[in-house]
Amino acid sequence: MEEQESKTTLPIVHRNDRELVQSYILTFARYNFDVYEKRIMYYIINDKRIQSYVREQIENLKNNTPMKSPFHGMTEYVISMKDIAMQKGEYQRYKEALVSLSDKSFQVENKEKKRWIKRSFVANPTIDLFEGYVSFYVHEDIIRIIAAIEHGYRQFDFHIAFRLKSTYSMRFYEMFSRQDKGENNGFFTKSISELKELFGLTEKYENNTMFIKRVIDPAKKELDELANFSFDYKTTKSIKSRKADEIQFHVYHIPENEKNDGLKENRMKATLSKYIKISPTLYEYLQEIGIEESGIISNLYTLYIIEQLYWRRVGAKVKGTALLISKIDELKERALRNDRDNWIGYVIGTLKKIEKIENEKDRAEKIALYNMQLEQEKQEQEPEQEQKP
């Protein structure tokens, strides 16, 4: 009853920055999940409440400021089937994953405090196909384990991790993400027996060669293709060992694999924003006639498109801007003559109609992209021209 009264029933909220912070404890915990179980766990970790709490903890630890967990009792998670199903017909797989997660448990023992806990990963799972959602509860102790960063943490891209098709690729990605320039310059050595324990494979692959062939090699191949961090490796012998019983990993960054999903789009938009600007002449003129900076910024996309159109129409930037200024003068005078209080709105609105401007932001970004590509082509051609005699 106490847990029911203290539960939180807000639906899960996903972060926008893609980067998940996960505790070192969970990253190197011993468990064997399938891909669908891992995806459900990623959605729990991706909860905005957990990620905000984790980031606050990191800052507080720097200042030696203790922080109490805001999670109490059971927290409910509601996830749309559209978000987790990558293809049709996955209902049965997610049903099996929820059954498995409710059966599997996490154990933590603190001998100093004489405390031992055992918690199922999820409780009371439900799939409603008519409404199209999955729901379940997570105990506060599981969330504490996810967010326990006092012993260290790992940070990785949510969308990259979610689209990986092998649970072993997911585990290696969590371990090695952002570790290419760590204390050992990206080199890590793990015993094969330790890796088997981490992945819950101690009874499956007694032969080390088979473990490498079935687990290590496929994981490396998938990370090379899909992830922004992957690894090279070589087998080594530990002290007093007659055969190779360790694996030395070297982590490396693959920037090209960061071009997927919203990450590429966000970075491109950030780059394009440098190109979406009006000329200093037009900017100063607009301020002189009484348009404040906030008004210019709120209409920036429209002003940018219009000035670009005038430049192309006359084939010269200076002359094009001069003609645009003349047109704005004409429209302002007409608005004031007709006693229009919002003359700025009239001027901008009329310019939009004259130039048939719709979807300002999309159109502005397309023009900016075209200009950026022209500039890049020009820069690439200049070295070639310099080399010619």
N, C-alpha and C positions, 0 to 999 in steps of 0.2 A: 504493500500500500504506500509506503513512504517513497519508494522509487517512482510509482505512478504519479504521485502528487508533485514530484520535483522534476518531472520530465520536461524537455523542451520540444515543442512540436513544430517549430519553424521549418519550412522546406530548405533543402540545401541550396546555398548560393555559391556560384563558381567565381573564381578569381579571374581578372582580366589580364594579368601579367604573365600567365602561363607557368611561371616558375613555382614549383612546390618545394617546401622545406620539410624534411622528414627526419625524425630522430635517428641517431646512430644506432640506438638500440633496435629499432624496427628494421633498419637497413640490413643489419647483420644478425637478425634473429633466425632461429632454426625453424623452418616451416616448408611445406610443399603445397603450394597453391597452383591451380590451373589458371589459364589466361583469363577466364571469366571471373574467377574469384579475385584475381589481381585488379581487374578493371573496377570491380565494385569497391575494393579497398582504396583505389586511387580517387574515386569520387568522395569517399569519406575524408581522405587526407586533403582533398581539394576544397573542402568546406571553408568558406571565407572566415568563419568564426575561428576555426582551428588555425588557419594560416596567419590571421591577425594576431592571435594569442602567441604563436610561435615567434613571430617577428618582434613583438613587444618583449618577450622573454630574452631574446638575443640582445636587445638594447639594454634591458635591465641588468643582465649579467655583466655587461661591460662596466656598469656603475655599481655593481654589487648590491643591487636593489632586489630583494625577494619579491616574487609575484605569485599570488594565489590563483589556482585554476578557476575559471568561471563556469566550468562544467560540473553539474551535479546530477546524480541519478542517471536516468536513461534519456538519451537524445534521439529523436526520431529523424530519419532521413527519407526524403521522398525524391525519387529520380525518375525522369521521363524515360520510357522505353526507347524513344527515338534517340536519346542521348547516348545510351549504352549499346544499342544494337547496331552493329556495323553492317549487317546484312539481314535479309528476311529469314524468318524461321529460327531465330536464336532464342525464342522463348524458353524452350526446353533446356537449353544449355545454362541460361541464367537461373532457371528454377533449380537445376542441379547444383549450381554454384551457391545459391542461397541456403539450400539444405546442408551442403558441405560446410559452409562458414558457420552455420548455427551449431553444427556438431563439433567443429574444431574449436580449440580453446588456446588461450595464452596464459602461461604460468610465470609468476614473478615471486621470488622469495628473498626477503630481506632478513638475514640472520641476526643482524644487530638489533633490529626492532622486533624480531621474532614474529614476522608477518609473512604469510604466504597467501597468494591469491590465484584463483583460476577463473578466467572469464571466457565465455564464448565470444567470437568475433562479432556476430550479429545475433539479435533475438527477434522473435515474432515476425519473420519475413512474410511479405504479402506481394503477390503479383496480380494486378487488376488489368486484364487485357482490354476490357471495355473502356475504361478511363485512360489506359495506356501508361501506367506508372508502376514502379517497384517501390516498396516501402519496407523499412525495418528499423530496429532500435539498436543503439550502441551504448554500452555501459561507459560511465565516466572513467573507469580504470583503463579501458582500451584507448580512449582519447588521450589520457595522460601518458601512456606509453608512446603513442604517435608523436606527442608534443614534447617529450622529455629530451630537451636539447642540451642539458647541462653537461653531458658527456660527449657532446659533438653532434653534428648533423650533416646531412647531405642535401643538395639542392639540384633538382632536375626538371626538365621540361615536361609538363603534364601531357600535352598532345602527342609528343614523340613517344613517351612511355606508353600511352594508351593504345597507339596504333601498332606496337610491336606484337608479333604473333606467337612468341615463345616466352614462357614464364622465366626461363633462364636468361634470355636476352634482357628481360625487364629487370631481373635481379642484378645482373652485371651493370646495366645502365644506371641503376640507382647507386651502386657502389662507386662507379668510376666517373660519373658526370662531374665536370669541373675539377677533376683531379689530375689533369695533365701537367699542371705546374705546382704540384703540392710539395711537401717537405722533401720527398725523395725524387722530385722532378718527374713524377708520373710513373715511377716504378713501384710495384707491389709484389710481394711474394706470399703465396698462400699454399699451405699443404693441401694435397688432393683430398686427404681424409677430412680436413676442415671444410672444404668446399662441399663435399658430399653431405656432411652433417648440416650445413647451412641450407642446402637445397632439399633435405629430406630424402637422400638417395643412398644412404649407407648400405641398405640391403639390396639395392637394384644393380649397382655396377661394382662388382668386386674387382674387376679388371680395370686398371687405371687407363690403359690404352682405349678401351671401349668407352669409358667416361669422357675422355677427351674428344673422341670421335662423335659421340652422340650429344654431348652437352656443350663443350667449349667451342669446337669448330662451328657448329650451326649458329651459336650465339654471336660469335665474332662476325660471321658472314652477314647476319641480319643487321647488326649494329653498323657495319660498314655501309650497308645499303640505305638504312632508314634513320639512323641516329646521328646526333652531332658530337658524340663521343664514342670511341671504340677502343680496341686494344690489339697489340701484338703480344705474343707469348712464346716462352720456351720452357721446356721441362728441365728441372735441375735436381740434384741429389742433396738431401740434407746430410748433416754430419753423421757419420757412422752408418749411412744407408748404402746398400749395394745397388739399388735401382732408383730410377727417377721417381720421387715421391712428392715433389713440389712443383709449382708453376710460378714462373716469374712473369708478371704482366707489365706491359708498358702502355700507358694510356695516351691517346692522342686525340686532338680536336679535329672535327671535320666541319668547317664553316659552311660548306656547300649544302650540307644536309639540314641547315637551319632555314632553308628557303621554303619550307612547307607551311601550310595553313595560314593562320593570322599573323604569324611572326614575320614572314616576308612582307605581307601587306602593311603591317604597322611600321616596319622599318622603311618601306618604300614611301609611305605617306609622310614620315618624318623627313625623309630626304627631299621629297617634292615640296614640302612646306617652305624650303629655302628659296624655291623658284617662284612661289606664288607671292609676288609683291609688285606694287605699282612703282612707277618712276618717281624719283625725288621731286621732279618738277610738278607732277600731278598731285603728289602728297602735299607739298607746300601750298599749292593753289587752293586745294580743298580746305586747308586750315585757314587760309586768308579769307575765304568767303563765308566762314562761320561753321564749318563742319568739324566737330571735335574728334580727337583721336579715336574715342570709343565708337563714334559713328562710322569712321573710316574702316575700322577693324570689322565691325558687324556687317559691312557691305564689301569686304575685301574681295571675295570671290567674284562678285559682279563687276567691280571696278577693274580687277585684273583681266577678266575676259574681254571687257569692252576696250581697254587700252590695247590689248594684244590684237583685237580685230582692227582697230584704227591703224595700228602700225603696219599690219599686213595689207590693208586696203590701199595705203599710199606708198608702201614700200620703203618707209623711212620712219625711225622712231621719233625723232624730234618733231617733224612735221605732223605725224600722226597724233602725238600728245597735244600739240597746239590746236589741231582741229577738234579734238575731244573737249578741250577746255572751252573753245568757242561754242560748242554745242551745249555744254553745261551752263555757260553764261546765258545762252538763249532760253533754255528751259527754266532757269531760276527766275529770269526776268518775267517770263510768261506766268509762272506760278504766283509771283508777288503781285503782278498786275491783276490777277484774278482773286486776290486776297486769300490765297491758300495758306493756312497756318503751318502745315507740315510741308514746306516747300522741298525739304530734303527728300522726303518720301516720294513726292511727285517727280522729282528729277530722276531718282534711281529707278522708280517704277516705269517711267516713260522710256528711259534708256533700255530697260529690259525688253519692253514691247517692241521698240524700234529694231533692236538687234535679235529679237526672238530668243531671248536667253531663258532656258529652263534647266533645272537640275544644276544650279551654279557650281556646287562643290565638285560633282563628277566631271563636269565639262572643264572646270579650271584645272583639275588634276590631270586630265588627258592632255591639255595644252602644255602644262608644266612638264609632263613626261616627254612630250614631243621636243620641247626646248632643251630638256636635259640630255636627251639622246643626240640632238644636233651638236650640243656643246661637247659631249664625250667623243663623238666622231671627229670633230674639229681638233680636239686635243690629241687624238690618236694619229691624225694625218700630219700634224705639225712636225713631229720627229722625223717622219719619212721625208718631208720636204726639205728639212735641214740637212739630211744626209746627201741629197742630190747635189752634184757639182754645179 
